[in-house]
Amino acid sequence: MMAQGRSGRWLSITSDEYLDRMKAGWTGQMVGVSWGAPTEFRYTGQIIPENEVPAWRPEMVNSAFGQDDLYVEMTFLRTLERHGMGVTIRQAGIDFANSRYALWHANRQGRENLRRGIAPPDSGHPAFNPHADDIDYQIEADFSGLIAPGLPQVAIDLGEVFGRLMNYGDGVYGGQFVGGMYATAFFEKDPVKIVEAGLRCIPARSQYAEAIRDVLGWYRRYPQEWERTWELVERKYNRSPEYRRFSCAQGAFNIDAKLNGAYVAMGLLYGQGDIERTITIAMRCGQDSDCNPSNAAGVLFTTIGFSRLPEQFTSHLDPRATFAFEPYTFEQLIQVCLRLARQAVVRYGGKVERERDGKEVWRIPAREPRASALVQSWSPRQAQGVRYSPRDMARIRELPWAQALVKRFEAWAPGWTLHDCGEEMEPGWREEWNGKRSVFVTHPLDRQTPCRITRRLQVPAQGKTHLLLTVGHHPDGDWTLVVRANGRELVSQHVGNDTARSGWLDVSVDLSSLAGQEVQLELLNEPSGWAWEAGYWARIEVTND
């Protein structure tokens, strides 16, 4: 049993009870995101009709292993596992830069910034990240409270490390709010008190805090009318320009953290402890309608405990399935969080003790959290001007998966080397693609950094030397092929539906003017926008006639 009472200024929980509740919290995230996934962004600025809510099936839970709500958190946990609770923000940024999964909005821009050498916290600063108030850290901050039972300050402090990799202002506060609710949910069941506890973890004068106070007030005024509260939230936080002063989206579509955070709070408050009602209300509010029920369900499930959850939410959970991109199974995740929580308890002034019966008990100081300083994305403080050193950049670029990709490329195109290949669109060798055999796929590293293919070549003094290329593009995308010799541009060719009508384009580059010289050849897969920018290479050959 968990000792829920307070002795002086201390909370007590057995490690077994912590484990049960933490495991439930992760399960709640997985249930919420899986249940809401079919509705994501299908309804913006409107309530999802009740008949459009998907039916829950127990096997759906395992689809969460591939969701970004979960796999980004695994990166953060891996950083904490390797470097401890005192990890620096610079190290956290290097680890995040080295992730290889698809990302969107603030996460994507933040990682691009890191890979360009913009170190945190500038990687999330509005001067470099137009998505700084987006929902990103909010949907991946659950870990910060799940390893901090009764310690909301841990969630705040971890937000200052991980949340500022990609967010600023309300974008960071959203994650601290969520983390604070999780930390409280180990010792509190009342949804109102849990939401109020999360509110105390963020600056009172922030717009995010204003949104949560509004939801609490409207809930008290209309305790049975969640749709009425939804309309009030919609009118103020979605339709009013005053509350979209740093919104990256236009019109009804809105991934601002505070709007979606209001929906998380609505799910918890109006759900009143009922699992299905909590999830479906957070989902039916619309917008990011898988992430919001994921946060809400995770907090609620933490108050319940895994052993007390209805079987329909646990019966098909695969404990040995692996989360995408990080080698954690569900079982391993639980053990990692157990070890990190012990560290957090001791680091923040608690004690790990043994009772006479052998049970491990954690004594946790019950302290009021200290919120971060108020900053606002529409009038930010000056960026710090921090950059990664060349040594740090070498650590970012030396990715194990990238090294393997380079080796595979060099086997495919002997004499040539691959540089700065991004991970999107699954670059690598294809046995066949669009009618061509043995095709290699590349992708720009980011919006500013093309993927480069290089070779040192001694151009023969006699005969005519040509570089022959056959390149293709994705049916929905295009890119720019650039060929350089010793830095001088020889070719700049758009590769898309207008130039490669069959999907492929043959390019011949005459190198005869360089006869007798040793040259550095560069072939660039440059982005021409930022959609389906992969380069498809069926031929890279130098001929001499």
Order of alpha helices (4+ residues) and beta strands (2+ residues): beta-alpha-alpha-alpha-alpha-alpha-alpha-alpha-alpha-alpha-alpha-alpha-alpha-alpha-alpha-alpha-beta-beta-alpha-alpha-beta-beta-beta-beta-beta-beta-beta-beta-beta-beta
